[in-house]
């Protein structure tokens, strides 16, 4: 059914929504920001449409969790406004950052008539929400980065580290890199990334891992694994360091102190490298990492600031894209909007951060760019794909 694929593939554009009809013609919906309005209080509704959608966020949670929840709620409101009031009504539920409250919020959403649930944010809450949504055959699009909580009917719209790893290894392999070393943080993120790294290398004939070390985030305790890597990386042409901007410069400085010739090794990273502290480290200049092309986010952040007089959190785009996706599917697919066949369409969708598609197992695949670290900021050396080829990997 090629016409059905065309009608779904381009549903969302970075500034709002791009709907591609069966005739092949395209129509951009207006994305002029609506006038600034007061923030929606917890438990309120956004939009006046007939299709009810649960939105579960940690709005009142303490600290950064609450800031993320508030920013993601604002982004959801912004998506409704920029989509010009679609036939959608968001039922905003505050889970306070706890799993039990998230489950109660999901139950309330279902009792109020929600046909799909967006959220929650935290992995421990996703399973609790699924317990009440699954018996009602209501799909969930959650924002957790823990692939273990994904399942059939529980989809993750988040930045999964597995996508970063596969993309950077794919690019390195495409330009002739074959021997890999890895310095990986000894934490849950590192465990996920290590498994993904080994799988990505195994999928590419002729590639091999010649050295791999795990390190703690204690500077003194880093010395031994860094010293081991200095000795073990002599046969590698790439060194993978999947950590954040507050750690990677220290790790690389340790390698320099142990006389590692970084001009011989190509440094590789994940989206955690998209950090000013990485760009400010001269020893990381020229390193490659995989991440969304930042153009869409910068445009989104500009519109968000104009509307709310503050910067969005980085995860705000997930909430925006989830709401825009729901609005677009309601407009184009009618009663079939949230069936597994539609949600897992292999052509995928395009949002603020580029292409994405849901896999049948609930995880996602993203079309990422490869960027080079430079003092002036990231430089795209391999653009994000414009379309997906074939079925999702993995």
N, C-alpha and C positions, 0 to 999 in steps of 0.2 A: 504494500500500500504506500507507494512513494509520496502521494499527495499528503497523506496523514503525517509522514515524517517531516515534510516541508512545513506543514502548518504548526508543528511543535518546535522544530529545531531552533528557530530564531525568536522565541517568545520574548526574551528579555534583552534589552540593550543596556549599556552601562549607565545611561542617564534616565532610564525609566523602563519603557517596554517597546520592543519592535515586534510587531505581529506580522507574520508572513502568511498570506492566505493561500488557498488551494490553487488560485490562478497564477501564483508566483509573484503577484504585486505586493509591495511593502507599504506599510503606513506607520509613520512614527506618531505616537501619541504625544501630546504636549507635555513637556516636563518643566514648565515654568513654575517655580516654587510658589505655593499659595502663601497668602499673608501669614505672618507669624502669629501663632495662637498660644494660649496657655497650655502648659503641660497637662497631659491627661492623668488624673489621679488613679492610684491603684484600684483595680476592680472595675474600671470604667469600660466603656465601649468606644471603639473608633470606627467610624463609617456607619452608613445607614442601609447597607445592602441586605439582601435576603439570605445570602449564603453566610452562615455563621462559622467562624474560625476561632478556635481557642489559641491564645497567645500566653504562654507561661514563662515568666521572667523573674529573676531575683531582685525586684525593684527595691524592697526595703532591707535587703541583706546588708550587713555591715561592711565597711571598707570598700575595696575595689570591686567586689561582687555587686554591691548595690549601685556603684557608679556605672558598671557595665549594663546592669539591668535597666537603669534609667535611660542610658544612651540608646540601647537597643529598642526600648519602647518608643523613644522619639523617632528613631529611624523607621519603625513600623508605621507610625503616624505620617511621616514624610512620604513613605511609599504610597499610602492611600491617597494623599493629597496630590502627588505627582502623577498618579494614574487617573486623575480626574474622577474621584469618587466612584470606584467600580462597584459591582453588585456584591460587595463583601462587607461583613460586619465583624470586626475583631473583638473578641471577648477577652479583655486583658485581665490576667490573673497573676497575683503576686505570690510567689512561693517562699519568699524570704530566704532562699538559698538552702532549704531543707527538703529532703526526699519525701517526707510524710506530707508536707504542705503542697508539694508538687503533685502528689497523687490526688489529694483532695481537690486541688485546682483543676486537674484533668477531669475528675468526676463531675465537678460543677459545670465545666465546659460542656461535657456530654449531655448532662441533664438539661442544659440551656439550649441544646440543639446543634452543637458544633459537629461538623462533618469532617474536619481535619484539625489536628493540633500542631501548633508550632512551638518549639521549646520542649523541655527545659534546657538550661545551659549546662548544668553539671552532670557528669556521668552517673553518679550515684542516684540521681533523680530520674534518669531516663527509664530504667527498668520499672520503677514504681508507676510511672505514667503509662508505660506499655501494658502493665497488668490490667488496667481498667479500659484502655483503648482497644486492645486486641480482641476481646470478646465481642465488642460492638463493631468490629471490622472498620474501625476508624484509623486511618494512617497517622503516623507521627513524623514530623520533620524536626529533629532535635539539633542542638548546636554544640554538643559535646565533641571533643577531639579524641575520645577513647573508642577505637573501632570495636572493642569487645562488647559494647552495648548496642551495636547495630544488629538488626535482624530483618527478616522479611516483614515489611510493613512498618519498620522503625528506621527511618532514613536519617543520615547525618549530613547536614549542610554545614560543614566546618572545614578548617584547614587541617587535613590529616597529614601527619608527617610522612606516611607512606608515599603520598604523591610527590612530595619534595624529593625524596630519596630516589625514586624511580626516574624522575625527570633529570636530575643531575647526573646520575649514572648513565642514562641513555645518551645525554649530550656528550659526556666525556668519552664514551665508547665510540660515538659517531665521528669524533675527531682523532681517533686512534689510540686512546688511552686503554691500557690493558692490565696493568699491575697496580693494585690499590692497597693502601694502608689506611687504617682508621684509628683515630683517638676519640673515644666515645664516653660521654659522661655516665657515671655510675648512678643513674637514677631511673625512674620509670620511663621518662621520655627516651633515654638512651637505650633501654631494653627494646622498646618498640622500633627505634631507628636501626639498631643492630640487626634485628630480624629482617627488616625490610631491605637493608643493605646487602645482607647475604643472599637474599632471594633475588634482588636485582642483578647482582653479579652472576649468580648461577644461571640466569636467563640469557646471558650473553656469552656465547661460545668464545673461548680464547681469553676470557677475562679471569682474573684470579685475585684473591686477597692474600697478600704476602706478609702482612703484620696487622694485628689488631690488639689494642690495649684499652681497658676501661680506667677512668680516673675519677677520684672523688672531687668535690668542689672546695676542698680545703687546700689552700695554696701549698702548704708544706708537704702535704701528702701527694700532691700532683707530681712531685719531682721524680719519683721512681718510675711510674708508667711513662712519663715523658722521656726519661733517659733510655728506657727500653725501646721506645719508638725511634729515638735517634739512631739506635743501632739496627733496629729491624726494618726501617724504611729505606735502606740503601738500595733495595731491589725494586722499589715502587716508583711509578711516575706520577701518582696522585696521592694526596693525603686528605682524607675526609674527616672534618671536625664539626660535627653537628651540635653546636651549642650556641648560647646567646651572647649578645654583645658585651655583657659584663664579665664573661669568662674567656672567650676565644682569644682576645688579645694577650691575656696572661699565658695561655697555653702556647701560643705561637712564640711569645718572647722566651718561654722556657726552651723551646726547640732551638731558637737562635743561640741561646746561651750554651746549649749542648752541641753547638757547631753543625746543626743541620743546614744544608744549603737549600734555602727556599726557592732559589732561582731554578733549581733542578726539579723541584716538586711542584705540581699544580695543586693548589689548595682548593678544596671543595667544601661547600656547606649547604645548609637548608634555609628555609625562609626565616629562621631565627637570626640570620645574618642581616636582615633588612633593618639595620639599626645604626644610628649615627656614630655609635662608639666603634663599630666595625670600620666604617668609612674613615674614621679619624686615626686608625692604627696603620702607620706606614708599612708594617710587616705584612699586613693583609692585602695590600694593594695588588690587584690582578687576580685575586681569588674569584672563584665562580660559585654561584648559589642559585637555587631554583625558588621562584616565588611568583605571585601574580604580578603582571605588569602594573606599575603603580599609577598609571594615568587615570584609570577608572576611580580608584580610591581618592586621588587628589581632587577630581571633579566633584565627587560625592561630598568630601569634607568641606569644600568651598560652599556648596549649597546648604549643608548642615549648619555651618557657622552662620550663614546669613539668616537662617531660620531660628536658631536657638542661642546665638551669641556665645557659643562655646565649641570646643573641639569634640568630635565623636571619639568613642573608644574604637579600637581597631575592629572589634567583633560586631560593631553596629551594622556593617555591610551585610552580615549574615541575616540579620532580622529584616533588613530592607529587601534583600533578594528573596527571602522566603515569602514575604507578603506580596511582592511584585509577581512572583511565580504563581501564587495562588490566584491573584487577581487576573493574570493572563490566562490561566487554565480555565477559570470560571467563564471568561469571555469567549474562549475559542472552543472549549470541549464540552460545555454543558454538563449533563448528568454524568458523563464519563470522566470528569476532570481529574479525579483522584484515584483512579484505578491503578493497579500495579503496572499495567501495560503503558499507561500514559506517563506515570512518574518515572519509570525506568526506561523510557525511550532512549535507544542507543545514540541518537543524534544529540541528545542533551539540550541544555539551555545556556543562555549567555547572560551573566549578571554583572554587577559592579566589578567583581574581581576576575572576569573572563568566563570562559567555558567551564561548565560542570555537568556531570551526569550522575545519577544514582545507580548503583549496582543492585541487582536483585537481593544481595545479602545485606543491603542497607548502608553499606559504605559508599563513598563517592570517589569519583575520578575528576581531577581538574586539569585544564589546559594551562600549564604554567610557562612562564618565560625563564630563560637563563640569563642572569645578570652578572656583570663584572664589577668588583669592588674598585672604586676610585675615590680620591679625596673629595671630588666635587659631588659625589653621590653615585648611585648605581647606574650602570650603562648596560642596555640590553644588547646581548651578543647573539641570542637566539630567540626570536619572537615567540610568543604564545601561539599555539595553533588556532586557526580560524574555524576548524571543524574537527570532530572526532572521526577516526577511521575504524570501522569494524566494531565488534562488541567490546565492552569494557575489559581491561586486562585483569588478571587475577581471579 
